[in-house]
Amino acid sequence: MLNILSLICINSALSSFFFGKLPEAYAFLNPIVDVMPVIPLFFFLLAFVWQAAVSFR
């Protein structure tokens, strides 16, 4: 039982760390900030598209 409670506390702390709120002055940037973690995946996919364009040399 103690382990379950400690996991819940750790999970709560981590979720508040990863999903923190922006300060109110920057609240209008929320949609952009939500998309930002996906941007590196676009570069990864771009590499495959580029290689397909040059026939995977």
N, C-alpha and C positions, 0 to 999 in steps of 0.2 A: 504494500500500500504506500509506503514511504517513497518507493521508487517512482510510482505513478505520479504522485504529487510533485516530486522534484522534476520529472519530465514535463509536467504541465507548466510549472513555473519557468523552466528553461525555454520551453516553446513560446510562452507568452513574452518573455524578454526578447527572444530572437525575432519574433514577428513584429514587435514594436520597433526593433532596431532596423529591420529591413524595410518595413512599411511605414516609416515615419512621415509626418506631415511637414510640408513646406511652411515656412513662416508666412504669415498672412499677406505680407507685401509681395510675395512671389506666388500667391495662389493662382494667378492667371496663367502661370507656366505649367500647371499640373498636367494638361494633356501632352505637352512636349516631354516632360519628365517621365510620364508613363511609357512613352515609346522608346526612350533612349536606351534601355537595356537590350533592345532588339537590334539596334543598328550594327553591332559587330557581326551578327548572323547574316545581314545583308552583304557584307564584304566577303564572308565565307561562301555564300551562294554566288556572288559575282565571280569568284575565282572559277567555279565550275562552268558558269555561262561563258566566260572568257575562253576556257580550255575547249569547250564544245565548239566555239566559234573558230578556233584554230585547229580543229580536229584532233585534240589531245596529243599534240606533238611531244 
